[in-house]
Amino acid sequence: MTISDTPPEVTASSPQYASPQYAPQFLDTQILEVHPGGRLEGEVLISGAKNSVLKIMAATTLATGRFIISNVPRITDVRYMAELLAEIGCEVTWSGLNELTIDTPSEITPVAPYDLVTKLRASISLLGPLLARCAEAEVALPGGDDFGPRPVDMHLKALEELGAEITVEHGIISAKASHLTGTRLVLEFPSVGATENILMAAVRAKGVTVIENAAREPEIADLASCLAQMGATVSGVGTSTLVVEGTDELWPVERAVIPDRIEVSTFLAALGIAGGEILLRNARHSHLDMVVRKLGEMEMRISPSSNGLWAMCDRRLRAVDVSTLPYPGVPTDMKPLLVALLAHADGVGIVTENLFAGRFRYVDELVRMGADIRYEGQHVIVRGKERLSGAPVQGHDIRAAAALLAAGLGAEGITEVHGAQHIDRGYEDFAGKLNALGAEVVRR
Ligand code: EPU
């Protein structure tokens, strides 16, 4: 299936469309052009969280029957996960504008092939549930990423400790276990992906699994709550110790995905650069404590409102130092956005990356726009400038491309963001939402 702006031809392996009006508009936009504009004003509806829906979709392989997932963002990564599920044997249907129906048959094929895994790194999330459900699974080894190596050793080690036999040969992870047995696992680092894979394997293991040093991201709480609704017993949700009681009885559910806190952070960064006053409908303040605190230190005004977050930026922001950390720290996904924000702020700020070694490629692109930025080791030193100058720039991943686009809002002249297809992987109609707030972003 190719990405197109008309409903693609439906094949045996394509997500089906219950009705053509629900067919997602997948756009193959390579370039987004940002024209200098004024302040951002108005209301923006925050979509469902990418990093939550992809894992909930993986969890649908754990039980036979019909799942209905609402508040699903219409993004390319969801399409790739839908294609993977179709490959495994599930029937995936867009049954509403933001609603997916997934029918999981009693017999599934526990294989995630290379061509799809390379498109979607989150396909590694299928390893745990497929193994737990089918006693075996094959998932192509996801490679590195544009922002550095992305090992999966913790995922594999934990599944081995639950009793799986794992081999990695010819680029394929093969896992086998007639049954998994609950045990106490201690993670070296609170990895989001490893915690999720273990959770989805442990819900079908015999006995109790304890995950120490588990990641605490809201998307993990959303997955745990989905598994609990499916019949699993998971306690300690939101803490770094998760306790899972395995069961053979899981059933399909209907549920809504939580709002995307990284999308909220992205609009807040855009507001900090362009100035203005916006309401972020559905945003959850409780998922954004540290981000709100840091932006507050920079003198952005943000407060919870009855249906989301209100934010105002009526001055050039003040530079601060920021470190990315696992939740509840400032998310690594916000780093490119923070650097873009600091490039426009008053003063010098240092951003320290503590999660991904190579998340810096966008810095050279911001420098092409006139930004004064240096990086050394894991630190980025940003000297703010009142105005950047628009230039053609290249985004290499979802957040980097979004940050370059946001930077263009405060630049003189036109900024051409190449690699804009990355934005569509993770943001539902980012350009359209910005334009509704008064920006001028044109698809090329
Ligand atoms: N790590 C290992 N071994 C492992 C797993 C992780 O060394 O087996 C290391 C990683 O290399 C990294 C750190 O642990 O240095 C954290 O990685 P983590 O496993 O937490 O990240 P992830 O599950 O691969 C998810 C999100 C990322 C987000 C990170 C951190 C999804 C699909 N991806 O990745 O989101 O940056 O958590 O919060 O959930 C994005 O949305 O653009 C994105 C990249």
Residues whose N, C-alpha, C, O or C-beta is under 5 A from the ligand:
A	BS01	EPU	N51 A122 P149 R150 P151 V152 D153 M154 H155 F189 P190 S191 V192 G193 A194 T332 D333 L355 F356 I398
